[in-house]
Amino acid sequence: MPKDEKPAAKIEVPPLDPEKALTQAKTALEKAWLETRKKLGARPEYEKAKADLESARARMVEARKIGSEAELATASQDYFAASKRVSEMTKEAAANSPEIQAAEKELARAENELSHTLTERKRTAHAEAEAARRAEEEYDARGLVLLLKTVQGKRGEFGGEITGTVVNRRGVTLSYAQITFILYDGSGAQVGTALANINDLESGGRWNFTATTFGTDFVHYKFSELSGF
């Protein structure tokens, strides 16, 4: 290659969509069968079997019209015999057709690929739905989880309290865990904090906490921090 000649850029071909790949595989198989049947139709023995099949069918119809059970039985035997010959020749032609064999193999591959893709789509959709649910219902501090829907605030004559549930999903017992909330008055100004803590929170354990406000009156509160070690 000359020094001033640049190598050809590599063209990335995106993978074919599984649904489209399956449709193309089905179309290819249909075309392969069409060509095979055309070749099969040119064989005299196949044409004779088809003619015998049609003749037997017509005789069966006529036998039913005239009510001849004997003719109906004979025509039915001839029909099934001709049908068997047509079926056997068709199977033989398919088995000897490289185009049909290749198309059937590609169809099976496309079906498996689509099945795998649909399974992955369902798995991904489920994972995304679960992640969305957890984001709405849980706050996860590295496995120390606050169940958001359990959190409630209650005001009293001498301050108030905030209650809820925390679950330890870290897989180890935590020597200490603490949760903190920020307190606000009616104007939105911060007036203090409420906190709760626990010792030796077991792995998988549920902590039903009560964070007291230490006599501070509040109107609104906001979750601030969850930690443990």
C-alpha positions as CSV (number, residue, x, y, z in Angstrom):
1,M,0.0,0.0,0.0
2,P,1.4,3.4,-0.9
3,K,2.4,5.6,2.1
4,D,-0.1,8.3,1.3
5,E,-3.0,5.8,0.8
6,K,-5.2,5.5,3.9
7,P,-6.7,2.1,4.8
8,A,-10.4,1.7,3.9
9,A,-12.7,2.6,6.8
10,K,-14.4,-0.4,8.5
11,I,-18.1,-0.3,8.1
12,E,-20.1,-1.5,11.1
13,V,-23.2,-3.3,10.1
14,P,-25.8,-3.2,12.9
15,P,-27.4,-6.5,13.9
16,L,-30.8,-7.2,12.3
17,D,-33.8,-6.8,14.5
18,P,-34.9,-10.3,15.7
19,E,-38.5,-9.9,14.4
20,K,-37.2,-8.8,11.0
21,A,-34.7,-11.7,11.0
22,L,-37.5,-14.2,11.7
23,T,-39.7,-12.7,8.9
24,Q,-36.8,-12.9,6.4
25,A,-36.1,-16.5,7.4
26,K,-39.8,-17.4,6.9
27,T,-39.8,-15.7,3.5
28,A,-36.6,-17.5,2.5
29,L,-38.1,-20.9,3.5
30,E,-41.3,-20.1,1.5
31,K,-39.2,-19.3,-1.6
32,A,-37.1,-22.5,-1.2
33,W,-40.3,-24.6,-1.0
34,L,-41.7,-22.8,-4.0
35,E,-38.7,-23.6,-6.1
36,T,-38.6,-27.2,-4.9
37,R,-42.3,-27.7,-5.7
38,K,-41.7,-26.3,-9.2
39,K,-38.9,-28.8,-9.7
40,L,-41.0,-31.5,-8.2
41,G,-43.9,-30.7,-10.5
42,A,-41.7,-31.4,-13.5
43,R,-41.3,-35.0,-12.5
44,P,-43.8,-37.3,-14.3
45,E,-44.3,-39.6,-11.3
46,Y,-45.2,-36.7,-9.2
47,E,-47.6,-35.4,-11.8
48,K,-49.2,-38.8,-12.0
49,A,-49.6,-39.0,-8.2
50,K,-51.2,-35.6,-8.2
51,A,-53.6,-36.6,-11.0
52,D,-54.5,-39.8,-9.2
53,L,-55.2,-37.8,-6.0
54,E,-57.5,-35.4,-7.8
55,S,-59.2,-38.3,-9.7
56,A,-59.8,-40.2,-6.4
57,R,-61.2,-37.1,-4.8
58,A,-63.7,-36.6,-7.6
59,R,-64.7,-40.2,-7.4
60,M,-65.3,-39.9,-3.7
61,V,-67.6,-36.9,-4.2
62,E,-69.5,-38.7,-6.9
63,A,-69.8,-41.8,-4.8
64,R,-71.3,-39.8,-2.0
65,K,-73.8,-38.2,-4.4
66,I,-75.1,-41.6,-5.7
67,G,-74.8,-43.3,-2.3
68,S,-72.4,-46.0,-3.4
69,E,-70.6,-47.2,-0.3
70,A,-68.5,-49.7,-2.3
71,E,-67.3,-47.0,-4.8
72,L,-66.7,-44.6,-1.9
73,A,-64.5,-47.2,-0.1
74,T,-62.5,-47.9,-3.3
75,A,-62.0,-44.2,-4.1
76,S,-61.0,-43.5,-0.5
77,Q,-58.3,-46.2,-0.6
78,D,-57.0,-44.8,-3.9
79,Y,-57.1,-41.3,-2.5
80,F,-55.0,-42.2,0.6
81,A,-52.6,-44.2,-1.5
82,A,-52.0,-41.3,-3.9
83,S,-51.8,-38.8,-1.0
84,K,-49.1,-41.0,0.6
85,R,-47.1,-41.0,-2.7
86,V,-47.3,-37.2,-3.0
87,S,-46.3,-36.8,0.6
88,E,-43.3,-39.1,0.3
89,M,-42.0,-37.5,-2.8
90,T,-42.4,-34.0,-1.2
91,K,-40.4,-35.1,1.9
92,E,-37.8,-36.6,-0.3
93,A,-37.5,-33.5,-2.4
94,A,-37.2,-31.4,0.8
95,A,-34.5,-33.6,2.2
96,N,-32.5,-33.3,-1.0
97,S,-32.9,-29.6,-1.3
98,P,-29.9,-27.6,0.1
99,E,-31.9,-24.4,-0.1
100,I,-34.7,-25.8,2.2
101,Q,-32.2,-27.3,4.6
102,A,-30.3,-24.0,4.9
103,A,-33.6,-22.0,5.2
104,E,-35.0,-24.3,7.9
105,K,-31.7,-24.0,9.9
106,E,-31.8,-20.3,9.6
107,L,-35.5,-20.2,10.6
108,A,-34.7,-22.3,13.7
109,R,-31.8,-19.9,14.6
110,A,-34.0,-16.9,14.1
111,E,-36.8,-18.3,16.3
112,N,-34.3,-19.1,19.1
113,E,-32.8,-15.6,18.8
114,L,-36.2,-14.0,19.0
115,S,-37.2,-16.2,22.0
116,H,-34.0,-15.2,23.8
117,T,-34.5,-11.5,22.9
118,L,-38.1,-11.5,24.2
119,T,-37.0,-13.2,27.4
120,E,-34.3,-10.6,27.9
121,R,-36.8,-7.8,27.2
122,K,-39.1,-9.2,29.9
123,R,-36.3,-9.6,32.3
124,T,-35.1,-6.0,31.7
125,A,-38.7,-4.6,32.0
126,H,-39.1,-6.5,35.2
127,A,-35.8,-5.2,36.6
128,E,-36.7,-1.6,35.6
129,A,-40.1,-1.9,37.1
130,E,-38.6,-3.3,40.3
131,A,-36.0,-0.5,40.4
132,A,-38.7,2.1,39.9
133,R,-40.8,0.6,42.7
134,R,-37.8,0.6,45.0
135,A,-36.9,4.1,44.2
136,E,-40.4,5.1,45.1
137,E,-40.8,3.0,48.2
138,E,-37.2,2.6,49.5
139,Y,-34.2,4.7,50.3
140,D,-31.1,2.5,50.1
141,A,-28.0,3.5,52.0
142,R,-25.6,0.8,50.8
143,G,-28.0,-2.0,52.0
144,L,-29.4,-0.1,55.0
145,V,-32.9,0.5,53.7
146,L,-35.5,3.0,54.8
147,L,-39.1,1.9,53.9
148,L,-40.4,5.3,52.8
149,K,-44.1,4.4,53.0
150,T,-43.7,3.6,56.7
151,V,-42.5,7.0,57.7
152,Q,-45.0,9.1,59.6
153,G,-44.7,12.3,61.6
154,K,-46.8,13.2,64.7
155,R,-46.9,16.5,66.5
156,G,-47.6,16.8,70.2
157,E,-47.9,19.3,73.0
158,F,-44.2,19.1,73.7
159,G,-42.7,18.6,70.3
160,G,-43.3,15.4,68.4
161,E,-41.9,12.3,66.8
162,I,-41.2,10.6,63.5
163,T,-41.6,6.9,63.1
164,G,-40.8,4.3,60.4
165,T,-39.0,1.1,59.6
166,V,-35.4,0.5,58.5
167,V,-34.2,-2.9,57.2
168,N,-30.6,-4.1,57.3
169,R,-29.8,-5.8,54.0
170,R,-26.0,-5.5,54.2
171,G,-25.5,-9.1,55.1
172,V,-23.7,-8.3,58.4
173,T,-24.8,-7.2,61.9
174,L,-24.3,-3.4,62.3
175,S,-22.8,-2.2,65.6
176,Y,-24.6,1.1,65.2
177,A,-27.2,2.7,63.0
178,Q,-28.7,6.2,63.0
179,I,-31.4,8.0,61.1
180,T,-31.9,11.8,61.0
181,F,-34.7,14.1,59.9
182,I,-34.7,17.9,59.5
183,L,-37.5,19.9,61.1
184,Y,-39.1,23.0,59.7
185,D,-41.7,25.5,61.0
186,G,-44.7,26.9,59.1
187,S,-42.6,29.5,57.2
188,G,-40.2,26.8,55.9
189,A,-37.4,27.8,58.3
190,Q,-35.2,25.0,59.8
191,V,-35.9,24.7,63.5
192,G,-34.0,21.5,64.4
193,T,-33.5,17.8,63.9
194,A,-35.0,14.6,65.0
195,L,-32.9,11.5,65.3
196,A,-33.0,7.8,66.4
197,N,-30.3,5.2,66.7
198,I,-29.9,1.5,67.5
199,N,-27.1,-0.8,68.5
200,D,-26.4,-4.3,67.0
201,L,-28.9,-4.3,64.2
202,E,-28.8,-7.9,62.9
203,S,-28.5,-8.8,59.2
204,G,-32.0,-8.9,57.8
205,G,-33.3,-7.2,60.9
206,R,-36.2,-4.7,60.9
207,W,-35.8,-1.6,63.1
208,N,-39.0,0.2,63.9
209,F,-37.5,3.6,64.9
210,T,-38.9,6.6,66.7
211,A,-37.0,9.8,66.1
212,T,-37.9,12.3,68.8
213,T,-37.8,16.1,68.3
214,F,-36.6,16.9,71.8
215,G,-39.4,19.4,72.5
216,T,-39.0,21.3,69.2
217,D,-42.3,22.2,67.6
218,F,-42.4,21.7,63.9
219,V,-44.8,21.7,61.0
220,H,-42.9,19.9,58.3
221,Y,-40.0,17.4,58.2
222,K,-37.6,16.0,55.7
223,F,-35.5,12.8,55.7
224,S,-31.8,13.8,56.0
225,E,-29.5,10.8,56.5
226,L,-29.3,7.1,57.2
227,S,-26.0,5.5,58.2
228,G,-24.6,2.5,60.0
229,F,-21.4,0.6,60.6
